Amino acid sequence: MEQTSALVRDLTDSDQNEAVLTLASGDPAPGDRGPAVAAEAAAVARSRERLAAVPGPVHLTVVWAMYGETGRIVPRSQHPHGEDFVRAKVRQLDWLTAGLPSVTWSIVACDDGCPDQPSSADVMERIVAAEGYPASGHRGVRVLRLADVLTSGASISPEFDRLTSTDQSRKGGSILAALAAAVADDVPGRHVVAYTDADLSANLAQLGSLVAPIAGGSGVVGALGQRYGLEGAVLVKPDGPHTEPRSTGDKPDKLIVLFRHYVRALLIPSLAHVLDTQAGFKAFDATALRPVLPEMTSFNETFDVELLIHLAQRYGAEALAVEPIVFTEDFAATNFPSVDPGARHLAMVRQVVDLYDRFVAPVEPVTGEAADLLDLLRTLDLDGYVRLIEQLRADDAGDPTLFERRWPVTELREYL
């Protein structure tokens, strides 16, 4: 363990989590914390510098969904996967805004129907009460239950209003409910609303780097954290931090990722510059977000992409900025799809086609090569998809291109 500790970023280690902020403050952290901690510290230090340059007042609301988080929500002393993430996130936001009186923050977490007893919401409410966090205003921390929102009759979007059970939500319903609660708040100055994951994979002290482009007056309404594909992005894996080309190039599922981006870039060109649409680290201008929420129809894995489509159509693709972040892969207590091509990966491709059909085709139907690709995808079955990815892998040797990769559709048809 001593040989690998300098490479490992352990999100359950409270001392290591604090060492990131200590280093970012310019103080030496006790012991050799290694390159992963150093990379994260550099990112949060830049974030704070950028936030300090933003004209205030600014209020930042952070939201996340919870389902089965009763292990990670407590300290490691109580659960082997415990990250104590509520207290840790509060500490990160306090550090980010310390000495910046014109910047305030709050948190809204929404339980997505967690089946644990006590539930994720129950456990978080106990932590909030024990720590004495206020219910509103600066440093306010609120806990919502999606089940309560559904029975309250509160209208968010026509599709959301048709939900009758938390079983119909796959995280997206809770994120939407939390976003709606956040944008309804009356706060002073510029209001920026961000959503993240419940775990500590993305340090919230990096949010200054997302607030800066939104509050900078350049027409940006959304800033999207990118774990890979951009200069400055760092993906921390179990063997340490990686940047491109290794972040994506060393992925065993590299061709699955690149093919999915290729499909998305051709069918939804307004999002071609967003390489990492699923990263749980996004921020939006609350005023710009408010009219978009009633348009939302997705409550599963397509939630992120649908939201970005609506924003791009309303404000333009250039209104969505991409920002590199440091992100730690957290495999503990998380289910990841296989790295081999299969039904779940094909479903993700079909979801992109469905989003195109519903939101892009009525206003900007594809032509040319993109139309040919669409025809191919409509008839692509599981056997064909697996054969296609395996052939792309076989042809991949020595090709250094990553997200710029494009395959002629005639070539893909030959593979099939």
Protein Blocks (a to p, Z undefined) as FASTA:
>chain_A
ZZmmmmpccfklmklmmmmmmmmnopacehjebjmlmmmmmmmmmmmmmmmmpccddddd
dddddehklmmmpcfklocklgolmmmmmmmmmmmmgoiakbccddddddehiabdcdfk
lmmmmmmmmnopafehjhiacdddfklmmmnopafbfklmmpcbfklpghjlmmmmmmmm
mmmpccehjdddddddfblmbafklmmmmmmmmmnonopabdcddfehpahiacddfkbc
cddfklmmmpmklmmmmmmmmmmmmmmmmlmmmmblmbccdcddfklmmmmmmmpcbfbf
klmmmmmmmmmmmnojklpccddddddddfehpacddfbdcfklmmmmmmmmmmmmmmmm
mmmccehjllmmmmmmmmmcfklmmmmmmmmmmmmgopabfklpccdfklmmmmZZ
